């Protein structure tokens, strides 16, 4: 049956079936591709898939217990339509996830230029970038994390009974088993997905799914998504190898990025700030970056008393 002829009940049943398969075992590569294709056929597919997962996870939290021996999505499959009615009636939870941990959280921080790799209690792996702060609070019913500042890459261990939710300055990112990267500040976040699918939520907006090789910019009022080419995905992840890769960024943006990693700041005179930069640089080598860019763009480097480097036009 074509996607545009499916009824709401049929879509909910199909979503429940996908979630039951994910719950039973890890999807094969072909099945993952089939799921992503199904999600992309119709916005209603996305909504049903995210809705059912969120409802089950929230009900488990409200009950304060896990139902043993019966996978969650096998229980929900036969009553998917009933769940939709509950949602429409406003009886299901629609609030924002907690902004503070409900159980004691462990805090991880990195200094400027420092990167840290963690294996969490559930087997998930997190790589924390420079000048970042991450809090982790796991319970029987949920895996909650707060990226208060900075950047991190998450390789999430599969656990359909405990969604993995990261709270950011722009909203929340929820996954079950996938890989994604977040850069956040107090009011916004950039999310890049390298594997699987995540659910994005901000403010009062409906959840937005984000699939592999896509990126989203979230603020407290909007979510904007776009597809990413493979070279751009690789550039996004280059910090994990201690490198920064620029391919046409403005000199001002490149200098700001290199300054995130080094105690030595790089400034750019406004007269040359819009010139374009390309190349691969060590993330902590501000001096090397400044000298290489100056040679390439025929600029000069001046040094302030505090060691700040300024790129400007030659006289």
C-alpha positions in Angstrom: 0.0 0.0 0.0 1.3 3.4 -0.9 2.2 5.8 1.9 -0.4 8.4 1.0 -3.1 5.7 1.2 -2.3 4.5 4.7 -4.7 5.3 7.5 -3.4 6.7 10.8 -4.0 3.4 12.5 -2.0 1.5 9.8 0.9 4.0 10.2 0.8 3.5 14.0 0.8 -0.3 13.6 3.8 -0.1 11.2 5.7 2.2 13.6 5.0 -0.2 16.5 6.2 -3.1 14.4 9.5 -1.3 13.7 10.0 -0.6 17.4 9.2 -4.2 18.3 11.9 -5.4 15.8 14.4 -2.9 17.3 13.5 -4.1 20.8 14.0 -7.8 19.9 17.4 -7.4 18.3 19.8 -5.0 16.6 18.6 -4.1 13.1 20.7 -5.3 10.1 22.2 -2.7 7.8 19.5 -3.4 5.3 16.8 -3.1 7.9 18.2 0.2 9.2 18.2 1.6 5.6 14.6 0.3 5.2 13.6 2.0 8.4 15.2 5.3 7.4 13.5 5.1 4.0 10.1 4.5 5.7 10.6 7.4 8.0 11.4 9.6 5.1 8.3 8.7 3.0 5.8 10.7 5.1 6.1 13.1 8.0 3.3 11.0 9.7 5.7 8.1 9.8 8.2 10.2 11.8 5.6 11.4 14.2 4.1 7.9 14.9 7.6 6.4 15.5 8.7 9.1 17.9 5.4 9.4 19.6 5.1 5.7 20.5 8.7 5.5 21.8 8.2 8.6 23.9 4.9 7.4 25.4 6.2 4.0 26.4 9.3 5.5 28.0 7.3 8.1 29.9 4.7 5.6 31.2 7.6 3.4 32.4 8.9 6.3 34.4 5.5 7.2 35.8 5.0 3.6 36.9 8.4 3.6 38.5 9.0 0.0 37.3 9.9 -2.1 34.3 7.5 -4.8 33.0 9.6 -8.0 33.0 9.9 -10.5 30.2 7.6 -8.8 27.7 9.3 -6.3 25.3 7.7 -2.9 25.5 6.9 -2.6 21.8 5.2 -6.0 21.6 2.9 -4.7 24.3 2.2 -1.5 22.4 1.8 -2.9 18.9 -1.8 -4.1 19.4 -2.9 -0.9 21.1 -1.1 1.6 18.9 -4.4 3.3 17.9 -5.4 3.6 21.5 -2.1 5.4 22.3 -2.9 7.9 19.6 -6.3 8.6 21.1 -4.7 9.2 24.5 -2.3 11.6 22.9 -5.0 13.5 21.1 -7.0 13.7 24.3 -4.0 15.2 26.1 -3.8 12.4 28.6 -0.2 11.5 27.7 2.8 13.5 29.0 3.6 16.5 26.9 5.9 18.4 29.2 9.6 19.2 28.7 12.1 16.7 30.1 13.6 17.8 33.5 16.1 20.6 33.3 17.9 19.2 36.4 18.7 15.6 37.3 16.1 13.7 39.3 18.9 11.5 40.7 22.5 12.4 41.6 24.5 13.3 38.5 28.2 12.7 37.8 29.9 15.8 36.2 32.7 15.6 33.7 34.6 18.7 32.5 37.4 19.5 30.1 39.8 22.4 30.1 40.7 24.4 27.0 42.5 22.1 24.6 41.6 19.0 26.6 39.6 16.1 25.1 38.3 13.2 27.1 36.8 9.8 26.2 34.4 8.1 28.6 32.7 4.7 28.7 29.5 5.1 30.6 27.9 2.5 32.8 25.5 1.3 30.1 28.4 0.8 27.6 27.8 4.1 25.7 31.0 5.9 24.7 31.2 9.7 24.9 34.0 11.9 23.6 34.0 15.3 25.2 35.6 18.2 23.3 37.5 21.3 24.6 36.1 23.5 27.4 33.0 21.4 27.9 30.8 20.3 30.8 28.6 17.2 30.8 26.4 15.8 33.6 25.2 12.2 33.6 22.4 10.7 35.6 21.2 7.1 34.8 18.3 5.4 36.5 16.3 2.2 36.0 13.9 3.9 33.6 16.0 6.6 31.8 19.5 7.7 30.7 19.6 11.5 31.2 22.6 13.7 30.3 23.0 17.5 30.4 25.6 19.1 28.0 25.8 22.4 29.8 28.4 23.8 27.5 30.8 22.8 24.7 30.7 19.8 22.4 30.5 16.0 22.7 30.2 13.0 20.5 27.9 10.1 21.6 28.0 6.5 20.6 24.9 5.2 22.3 24.5 1.6 23.5 21.2 0.1 22.6 18.6 -0.1 25.4 15.0 0.3 24.1 13.7 0.3 27.7 15.9 3.4 28.6 16.0 6.1 26.0 19.2 8.2 26.0 18.4 11.9 26.3 20.8 14.8 26.1 19.6 18.2 27.3 21.2 21.2 25.6 20.8 24.9 25.4 18.5 24.6 22.4 16.4 21.6 23.4 16.7 17.8 23.9 18.1 15.0 21.7 16.8 11.5 22.4 18.1 8.2 21.0 18.1 4.5 21.7 21.1 3.2 19.8 22.9 5.6 17.4 25.8 8.0 17.0 25.5 11.8 17.1 27.4 14.9 17.9 26.3 18.1 19.7 27.8 21.6 20.0 25.8 23.8 22.4 25.8 27.1 24.2 23.2 28.7 26.5 20.5 29.3 23.9 21.1 26.9 20.9 22.6 23.6 19.8 23.9 22.0 16.6 23.2 18.3 16.3 24.9 16.1 13.7 23.8 12.4 13.2 26.3 9.9 11.8 24.4 6.7 12.6 20.7 5.9 13.1 18.0 8.3 14.0 17.5 10.7 17.0 14.4 12.7 18.1 14.7 16.5 18.6 12.4 18.5 20.8 12.4 22.2 21.8 9.8 24.4 23.4 6.2 23.4 22.5 7.1 22.1 19.0 6.3 18.5 18.1 9.3 16.1 18.1 11.4 16.2 14.9 13.4 13.1 13.8 16.9 13.6 12.5 18.5 10.8 10.5 22.0 9.7 9.5 24.1 12.3 7.6 21.8 15.2 8.6 22.3 18.2 10.8 20.0 20.4 12.8 20.2 23.8 14.4 18.0 24.1 17.5 17.0 27.1 19.4 14.3 27.4 22.1 11.7 28.3 19.4 12.7 26.4 16.2 14.5 23.5 14.6 16.1 23.7 11.1 17.5 20.6 9.5 19.6 19.9 6.4 21.4 17.0 4.7 25.1 16.9 5.0 27.6 15.7 2.4 30.1 13.0 3.6 33.2 15.4 3.5 31.2 17.9 5.7 30.4 15.1 8.1 34.1 14.2 8.3 35.0 17.8 8.9 32.5 18.0 11.7 34.2 15.0 13.4 37.8 16.0 12.8 38.3 17.4 16.3 38.1 13.9 17.7 41.5 13.3 16.0 43.0 16.6 17.3 42.6 18.3 14.0 40.5 21.2 12.6 39.6 21.1 8.9 38.6 24.3 7.1 37.2 24.4 3.6 36.2 27.9 2.8 35.2 29.3 6.2 35.8 33.0 6.8 39.0 33.9 8.5 37.0 35.3 11.4 35.1 32.0 11.9 38.3 29.9 11.6 40.2 32.1 14.1 37.2 31.8 16.5 37.3 28.0 16.2 41.0 27.7 16.7 40.7 30.0 19.8 38.3 27.5 21.4 41.2 25.0 21.8 44.1 27.2 22.8 45.0 29.4 25.7 46.5 31.7 23.0 43.8 33.7 21.3 43.7 34.5 17.6 42.1 37.7 16.5 41.3 39.0 13.0 41.3 42.6 11.8 37.9 43.5 10.3 39.5 44.5 7.0 40.5 40.8 6.3 37.8 39.0 8.4 35.8 37.8 5.4 38.7 36.2 3.5 38.4 32.4 3.1 40.5 29.7 4.7 41.3 26.2 3.7 43.6 23.6 5.2 44.1 21.1 8.1 45.5 22.4 11.4 46.3 21.0 14.8 43.5 22.1 17.0 45.8 23.3 19.9 48.4 25.0 17.7 47.2 28.6 17.4 50.6 29.9 16.5 51.0 27.4 13.7 47.5 28.3 12.4 48.2 32.0 12.4 51.6 31.7 10.7 50.3 29.4 8.0 47.2 31.5 7.2 49.4 34.7 7.1 51.7 33.1 4.6 48.8 31.8 2.5 46.8 35.0 2.4 49.7 37.4 2.4 48.9 38.8 5.9 51.0 39.7 8.9 50.8 38.5 12.4 51.2 40.8 15.4 51.5 39.8 19.0 50.0 41.7 21.9 51.5 41.8 25.4 49.2 39.0 26.6 50.3 36.8 23.7 47.1 37.3 21.6 47.9 36.9 17.9 46.2 39.3 15.4 46.0 38.6 11.7 45.9 41.8 9.6 46.8 43.2 6.2 50.4 43.9 5.4 51.3 47.6 5.2 
